[in-house]
Amino acid sequence: MFHKNGPTLIELIKQGLSSTQKGYDLLAPKFDFTPFRTSPIILDAVMRQLGEKRKYDDALDLCTGTGAGISALLKIVQNNIVGVDWSEPMLDEAKKRFGLLRHKVDLVHQDIFSLEYREQFDLVTCFGAEGHIERHRQKDFIGIIHSSLRSGGEFVFVTGEMPSLLSPALWIFLGFDLVMRVRNILIKPPFVMYYLNFLLPNVLNLFKKEKWSSVKVVPLEIWNQPTPLRLVIATKK
Ligand SMILES: C[S@@+](CC[C@H](N)C(=O)[O-])C[C@H]1O[C@@H](n2cnc3c(N)ncnc32)[C@H](O)[C@@H]1O
């Protein structure tokens, strides 16, 4: 789980008691040693599925953090990759990694809800961050992605279904989300992170037929083994 260079429990509690943004500012130098960074194994499986199908010219990685998604996207994107995050210290870590790739990778310090891209990308990704999007903002989140994509462009993310009642994962996630909700009632500013917020099949209702030509849900295999993870590929009309 946690690497010896990762945050201590006290540091994690301090981070959880700050706002979502400030929490990541504090965590940034140790983020890559936490399980919160999307695993390269998952990202490689995603890129394999995408890369087999087509090439992409320009991609936008939302909530890019230290750039886990960008590292993977480099394999399938030909021109430009823009990574957006509102935490400067997280982007500083990404800059260390992609400093030499300035011609291909742009790191943008911004709240994703204030983005104003118009039809600039043929791929938008968001890894490991949908839990930070409050339910009442999910429609806007999809709207911003839709505007950023060219016609025929794809929004790609990884999620899963609600774990079954017998699964320990369900009770861990439910417990975590409940603690967060109580924390956010009692302490301001909030730390928004809910594991059970962006799950199949409900999340599919966000993709309206008038705007999206297809939404494919593909089981994500890792090392040829089935996993509970699902790759969702939504294509803009
Ligand atoms: C769990 S990390 C995921 C980072 C990376 N995508 C990965 O998979 O390793 C979530 C990231 O989302 C960023 N984030 C959360 N809400 C955001 C928002 N509204 N605008 C921009 N970045 C945001 C945080 O700063 C953090 O870097």
PDBQT file of the ligand as one rigid body, heavy atoms in Angstrom, charges set to zero:
ROOT
HETATM    1  C1  LIG A 301      -5.955  11.537  -6.922  1.00  0.00    +0.000 C 
HETATM    2  S1  LIG A 301      -5.147  12.822  -7.794  1.00  0.00    +0.000 S 
HETATM    3  C2  LIG A 301      -5.024  12.043  -9.379  1.00  0.00    +0.000 C 
HETATM    4  C3  LIG A 301      -3.816  12.542 -10.156  1.00  0.00    +0.000 C 
HETATM    5  C4  LIG A 301      -3.542  11.796 -11.455  1.00  0.00    +0.000 C 
HETATM    6  N1  LIG A 301      -4.621  11.958 -12.395  1.00  0.00    +0.000 N 
HETATM    7  C5  LIG A 301      -3.282  10.333 -11.191  1.00  0.00    +0.000 C 
HETATM    8  O1  LIG A 301      -4.062   9.518 -11.661  1.00  0.00    +0.000 OA
HETATM    9  O2  LIG A 301      -2.296   9.988 -10.549  1.00  0.00    +0.000 OA
HETATM   10  C6  LIG A 301      -6.401  14.025  -8.050  1.00  0.00    +0.000 C 
HETATM   11  C7  LIG A 301      -5.896  15.338  -8.638  1.00  0.00    +0.000 C 
HETATM   12  O3  LIG A 301      -7.040  16.104  -9.011  1.00  0.00    +0.000 OA
HETATM   13  C8  LIG A 301      -6.743  17.472  -8.782  1.00  0.00    +0.000 C 
HETATM   14  N2  LIG A 301      -8.030  18.191  -8.745  1.00  0.00    +0.000 N 
HETATM   15  C9  LIG A 301      -9.124  17.914  -7.982  1.00  0.00    +0.000 A 
HETATM   16  N3  LIG A 301     -10.114  18.769  -8.259  1.00  0.00    +0.000 NA
HETATM   17  C10 LIG A 301      -9.643  19.617  -9.218  1.00  0.00    +0.000 A 
HETATM   18  C11 LIG A 301     -10.198  20.722  -9.917  1.00  0.00    +0.000 A 
HETATM   19  N4  LIG A 301     -11.455  21.140  -9.680  1.00  0.00    +0.000 N 
HETATM   20  N5  LIG A 301      -9.443  21.358 -10.836  1.00  0.00    +0.000 NA
HETATM   21  C12 LIG A 301      -8.179  20.937 -11.094  1.00  0.00    +0.000 A 
HETATM   22  N6  LIG A 301      -7.586  19.909 -10.460  1.00  0.00    +0.000 NA
HETATM   23  C13 LIG A 301      -8.316  19.250  -9.527  1.00  0.00    +0.000 A 
HETATM   24  C14 LIG A 301      -5.959  17.443  -7.483  1.00  0.00    +0.000 C 
HETATM   25  O4  LIG A 301      -5.189  18.630  -7.291  1.00  0.00    +0.000 OA
HETATM   26  C15 LIG A 301      -5.091  16.200  -7.680  1.00  0.00    +0.000 C 
HETATM   27  O5  LIG A 301      -3.847  16.526  -8.264  1.00  0.00    +0.000 OA
ENDROOT
TORSDOF 0
